[in-house]
Structure formats: C-alpha cells, structure tokens
Amino acid sequence: MTIDVLIVDDDELIRVGLRAIVDAQPDLRVVGEAADGAEVPSLVARLRPRVVLMDVRMPAIDGIQATRRLLAASADPPRVLVVTTFANDEYVYEALRAGASGFLLKRARPAEVVEAIRVVAAGESLLFPAAIRQLVGAYGGRGSDGLRAARLTEREAEVLRLMAAGLSNPEIADRLVVGVETVKTHVGNVLAKLGVRDRTQAVIAAYESGFVVPTG
C-alpha cells in the first residue's frame, strides 16, 4: 500500500529535497505541498494524505498550531511528523504534546526520512524513544497524576512501560510471551483509557505523570 505524504515547510528548498527523497521510494508518494500551516486542513481534506511532514517553525501558522487545528478539524486525521532543525527544541516537544506522532531532523539522511515516515504511518513503534525521553526531561511537567484516573490494568501498565522504552508491538509480544494481536489489543486499550490517538502521546502522558521516569 502506498503511503501518501503532504509536505509543509516555508522553505522551498526543503520541500524540493523532501519531495525528491519521498518520491524515490516505491511505497511513498508526495500528494501535495504547502508553505504555511494555514493551508493544511483544507489540503488534508482534499488530498487525504496518510502522513504530513510538518515544519515546526513557520512565520504565520507554525507546526504546533497547525497540528492542533488539523486534529481538531478531522475525524480521521493523518499522522503528523514534525520536521525540525534542532532535536532539543521546546517547539518540538509542544508539537508532540499537540498530537504529532514524531519528529525528524532536517539534516537526517534520506534513509532516515523514509524510515521515519513508514514508522509513524504504521503506528506500531515509537520513533526515536531516547530523543523523546530527553525532550520530556528538558521540558516536561512534573507531579501530575493523570494516569491514576485511567485505571490501567497491571498488564496494560506493563505494556505502556515497554512502549516508553521504544519496543514495537512484536518486541513487546516477545518480551511478554504473548501474541502480537494480544499486544495490539492492550495498546488500543491504553490509548482509549488515556484519551490519546497514538503511542507517542501515551508515552508523553506516562512521563509527565511520573508513571515512567525519563532517564538517559
């Protein structure tokens, strides 16, 4: 199945470079481009991309606002992959909290770009777990008890910890000695109970509540 991609960046050179990388893959296809976040909701509604590559810093509507607007405007929004110059950037953390599924450095190698798109499109593993830990350690809140109300079962809590460690669904299945479909069920239950759309937001909630402590 082809993964349709929308590229959003105010720098034309970045858009051209990303398009060349994406369109060179047989399973990826750029369906549109935008130079500002304000264009995103209408383009998504018309083009129905599966992944949006979103520059986090744009002059009018930045990637954080655009991500919030996109998720609010669509019942079935695409995955948002934030594109940034710096990994340890509060804008990136806020974009992840707003609903982005991961982030990607502008200096990333072509192979890293296409792998990141595939990972967030599949939604079965956490993109760059170590970098997310560092972002939470630098910018995340502390002392919230938001997970208590979720009433996770012991197994669901275990799955959430393994998600935060960066394990994919098959890796979690191997660790717990259960089937992958069972893991998918647990992951779905965790997302539903936490009221989040994907594992990135679930992991951020786990860190911010103190349920998982960011180390390293």
MARLUMDO-115375 format. One record per residue (C-alpha): residue number from 1; residue in three letters; x, y, z. Coordinates in steps of 0.05 Angstrom, whole numbers, padded with zeros to 5 digits, always signed. Example, Ala and Ser with C-alpha at 12.3 -4.5 7.8 and 13.67 -1.06 7.14 Angstrom:
2
ATOM  pos  code      c1      c2      c3
ATOM    1   ALA  +00246  -00090  +00156
ATOM    2   SER  +00273  -00021  +00143
This chain:
216
ATOM  pos  code      c1      c2      c3
ATOM    1   MET  +00000  +00000  +00000
ATOM    2   THR  +00027  +00068  -00020
ATOM    3   ILE  +00036  +00119  +00036
ATOM    4   ASP  +00012  +00188  +00012
ATOM    5   VAL  +00052  +00246  +00041
ATOM    6   LEU  +00038  +00321  +00047
ATOM    7   ILE  +00099  +00366  +00057
ATOM    8   VAL  +00090  +00431  +00096
ATOM    9   ASP  +00150  +00478  +00100
ATOM   10   ASP  +00160  +00552  +00085
ATOM   11   ASP  +00229  +00537  +00055
ATOM   12   GLU  +00221  +00516  -00018
ATOM   13   LEU  +00290  +00482  -00019
ATOM   14   ILE  +00269  +00437  +00039
ATOM   15   ARG  +00204  +00419  +00004
ATOM   16   VAL  +00241  +00402  -00060
ATOM   17   GLY  +00291  +00360  -00023
ATOM   18   LEU  +00239  +00322  +00017
ATOM   19   ARG  +00197  +00310  -00046
ATOM   20   ALA  +00257  +00280  -00082
ATOM   21   ILE  +00271  +00233  -00023
ATOM   22   VAL  +00199  +00211  -00015
ATOM   23   ASP  +00183  +00203  -00089
ATOM   24   ALA  +00244  +00160  -00099
ATOM   25   GLN  +00211  +00104  -00057
ATOM   26   PRO  +00162  +00056  -00090
ATOM   27   ASP  +00116  +00055  -00029
ATOM   28   LEU  +00116  +00130  -00016
ATOM   29   ARG  +00084  +00187  -00056
ATOM   30   VAL  +00081  +00262  -00046
ATOM   31   VAL  +00009  +00285  -00060
ATOM   32   GLY  +00018  +00358  -00044
ATOM   33   GLU  +00058  +00415  -00014
ATOM   34   ALA  +00044  +00476  +00029
ATOM   35   ALA  +00086  +00536  +00050
ATOM   36   ASP  +00046  +00552  +00113
ATOM   37   GLY  +00007  +00515  +00166
ATOM   38   ALA  -00057  +00554  +00149
ATOM   39   GLU  -00063  +00513  +00085
ATOM   40   VAL  -00060  +00446  +00120
ATOM   41   PRO  -00133  +00430  +00140
ATOM   42   SER  -00161  +00444  +00070
ATOM   43   LEU  -00105  +00406  +00035
ATOM   44   VAL  -00113  +00346  +00082
ATOM   45   ALA  -00188  +00345  +00070
ATOM   46   ARG  -00177  +00346  -00006
ATOM   47   LEU  -00115  +00302  -00013
ATOM   48   ARG  -00125  +00253  +00045
ATOM   49   PRO  -00050  +00241  +00060
ATOM   50   ARG  -00031  +00187  +00110
ATOM   51   VAL  +00029  +00227  +00136
ATOM   52   VAL  +00042  +00302  +00140
ATOM   53   LEU  +00114  +00325  +00143
ATOM   54   MET  +00106  +00390  +00182
ATOM   55   ASP  +00159  +00443  +00193
ATOM   56   VAL  +00154  +00462  +00267
ATOM   57   ARG  +00174  +00536  +00257
ATOM   58   MET  +00138  +00575  +00203
ATOM   59   PRO  +00125  +00651  +00202
ATOM   60   ALA  +00049  +00652  +00202
ATOM   61   ILE  +00017  +00588  +00229
ATOM   62   ASP  +00072  +00545  +00259
ATOM   63   GLY  +00074  +00470  +00264
ATOM   64   ILE  +00045  +00468  +00334
ATOM   65   GLN  -00017  +00509  +00316
ATOM   66   ALA  -00025  +00473  +00250
ATOM   67   THR  -00023  +00405  +00284
ATOM   68   ARG  -00076  +00426  +00335
ATOM   69   ARG  -00121  +00454  +00281
ATOM   70   LEU  -00113  +00392  +00238
ATOM   71   LEU  -00130  +00344  +00293
ATOM   72   ALA  -00190  +00386  +00314
ATOM   73   ALA  -00216  +00392  +00242
ATOM   74   SER  -00212  +00319  +00221
ATOM   75   ALA  -00247  +00258  +00249
ATOM   76   ASP  -00192  +00214  +00219
ATOM   77   PRO  -00130  +00257  +00215
ATOM   78   PRO  -00064  +00235  +00184
ATOM   79   ARG  -00002  +00223  +00225
ATOM   80   VAL  +00040  +00286  +00234
ATOM   81   LEU  +00116  +00281  +00231
ATOM   82   VAL  +00147  +00346  +00254
ATOM   83   VAL  +00209  +00369  +00216
ATOM   84   THR  +00259  +00410  +00256
ATOM   85   THR  +00329  +00438  +00255
ATOM   86   PHE  +00344  +00422  +00328
ATOM   87   ALA  +00325  +00359  +00366
ATOM   88   ASN  +00326  +00390  +00435
ATOM   89   ASP  +00274  +00443  +00418
ATOM   90   GLU  +00215  +00463  +00462
ATOM   91   TYR  +00174  +00474  +00398
ATOM   92   VAL  +00184  +00401  +00381
ATOM   93   TYR  +00160  +00379  +00449
ATOM   94   GLU  +00099  +00424  +00445
ATOM   95   ALA  +00083  +00396  +00376
ATOM   96   LEU  +00086  +00325  +00404
ATOM   97   ARG  +00041  +00345  +00461
ATOM   98   ALA  -00007  +00376  +00409
ATOM   99   GLY  -00013  +00309  +00374
ATOM  100   ALA  +00047  +00299  +00328
ATOM  101   SER  +00068  +00227  +00323
ATOM  102   GLY  +00143  +00240  +00320
ATOM  103   PHE  +00197  +00287  +00295
ATOM  104   LEU  +00252  +00286  +00244
ATOM  105   LEU  +00315  +00329  +00237
ATOM  106   LYS  +00324  +00368  +00173
ATOM  107   ARG  +00395  +00342  +00168
ATOM  108   ALA  +00370  +00269  +00171
ATOM  109   ARG  +00396  +00222  +00118
ATOM  110   PRO  +00347  +00201  +00063
ATOM  111   ALA  +00343  +00131  +00092
ATOM  112   GLU  +00324  +00160  +00160
ATOM  113   VAL  +00270  +00204  +00128
ATOM  114   VAL  +00235  +00146  +00093
ATOM  115   GLU  +00241  +00100  +00153
ATOM  116   ALA  +00210  +00154  +00198
ATOM  117   ILE  +00151  +00162  +00150
ATOM  118   ARG  +00140  +00087  +00149
ATOM  119   VAL  +00145  +00081  +00225
ATOM  120   VAL  +00094  +00136  +00240
ATOM  121   ALA  +00048  +00111  +00185
ATOM  122   ALA  +00047  +00041  +00216
ATOM  123   GLY  +00039  +00068  +00287
ATOM  124   GLU  +00067  +00004  +00317
ATOM  125   SER  +00130  +00031  +00349
ATOM  126   LEU  +00156  +00095  +00380
ATOM  127   LEU  +00200  +00139  +00336
ATOM  128   PHE  +00266  +00159  +00370
ATOM  129   PRO  +00248  +00139  +00441
ATOM  130   ALA  +00314  +00164  +00470
ATOM  131   ALA  +00303  +00233  +00439
ATOM  132   ILE  +00233  +00237  +00467
ATOM  133   ARG  +00260  +00220  +00537
ATOM  134   GLN  +00309  +00277  +00531
ATOM  135   LEU  +00254  +00325  +00509
ATOM  136   VAL  +00210  +00305  +00568
ATOM  137   GLY  +00269  +00313  +00615
ATOM  138   ALA  +00282  +00383  +00589
ATOM  139   TYR  +00211  +00410  +00580
ATOM  140   GLY  +00161  +00362  +00610
ATOM  141   GLY  +00117  +00377  +00670
ATOM  142   ARG  +00123  +00340  +00736
ATOM  143   GLY  +00076  +00319  +00792
ATOM  144   SER  +00014  +00306  +00750
ATOM  145   ASP  -00026  +00244  +00769
ATOM  146   GLY  -00064  +00239  +00704
ATOM  147   LEU  -00055  +00164  +00696
ATOM  148   ARG  -00090  +00146  +00761
ATOM  149   ALA  -00158  +00161  +00731
ATOM  150   ALA  -00143  +00117  +00671
ATOM  151   ARG  -00147  +00054  +00715
ATOM  152   LEU  -00098  +00014  +00673
ATOM  153   THR  -00094  -00060  +00688
ATOM  154   GLU  -00028  -00088  +00710
ATOM  155   ARG  -00015  -00116  +00641
ATOM  156   GLU  -00034  -00051  +00607
ATOM  157   ALA  +00014  -00013  +00653
ATOM  158   GLU  +00069  -00062  +00634
ATOM  159   VAL  +00055  -00052  +00561
ATOM  160   LEU  +00057  +00024  +00570
ATOM  161   ARG  +00126  +00019  +00603
ATOM  162   LEU  +00151  -00023  +00545
ATOM  163   MET  +00122  +00026  +00495
ATOM  164   ALA  +00160  +00082  +00530
ATOM  165   ALA  +00224  +00040  +00525
ATOM  166   GLY  +00214  +00041  +00449
ATOM  167   LEU  +00193  -00031  +00439
ATOM  168   SER  +00150  -00046  +00378
ATOM  169   ASN  +00088  -00090  +00383
ATOM  170   PRO  +00126  -00153  +00361
ATOM  171   GLU  +00181  -00138  +00411
ATOM  172   ILE  +00131  -00128  +00467
ATOM  173   ALA  +00098  -00194  +00447
ATOM  174   ASP  +00165  -00229  +00452
ATOM  175   ARG  +00180  -00198  +00519
ATOM  176   LEU  +00113  -00216  +00549
ATOM  177   VAL  +00108  -00283  +00513
ATOM  178   VAL  +00040  -00267  +00482
ATOM  179   GLY  +00014  -00258  +00411
ATOM  180   VAL  +00022  -00194  +00372
ATOM  181   GLU  -00054  -00187  +00366
ATOM  182   THR  -00058  -00190  +00442
ATOM  183   VAL  -00008  -00134  +00447
ATOM  184   LYS  -00047  -00093  +00396
ATOM  185   THR  -00109  -00102  +00440
ATOM  186   HIS  -00071  -00078  +00502
ATOM  187   VAL  -00042  -00019  +00464
ATOM  188   GLY  -00111  +00000  +00439
ATOM  189   ASN  -00139  -00004  +00510
ATOM  190   VAL  -00083  +00040  +00536
ATOM  191   LEU  -00095  +00093  +00483
ATOM  192   ALA  -00170  +00092  +00495
ATOM  193   LYS  -00164  +00097  +00571
ATOM  194   LEU  -00114  +00155  +00565
ATOM  195   GLY  -00156  +00190  +00513
ATOM  196   VAL  -00097  +00196  +00464
ATOM  197   ARG  -00092  +00180  +00390
ATOM  198   ASP  -00025  +00144  +00387
ATOM  199   ARG  +00032  +00115  +00427
ATOM  200   THR  +00073  +00179  +00425
ATOM  201   GLN  +00020  +00217  +00465
ATOM  202   ALA  +00011  +00157  +00511
ATOM  203   VAL  +00086  +00156  +00526
ATOM  204   ILE  +00088  +00231  +00539
ATOM  205   ALA  +00029  +00223  +00587
ATOM  206   ALA  +00066  +00167  +00622
ATOM  207   TYR  +00128  +00211  +00631
ATOM  208   GLU  +00091  +00274  +00652
ATOM  209   SER  +00051  +00236  +00704
ATOM  210   GLY  +00114  +00206  +00734
ATOM  211   PHE  +00090  +00136  +00716
ATOM  212   VAL  +00154  +00129  +00676
ATOM  213   VAL  +00216  +00168  +00695
ATOM  214   PRO  +00257  +00196  +00636
ATOM  215   THR  +00330  +00174  +00645
ATOM  216   GLY  +00390  +00174  +00599
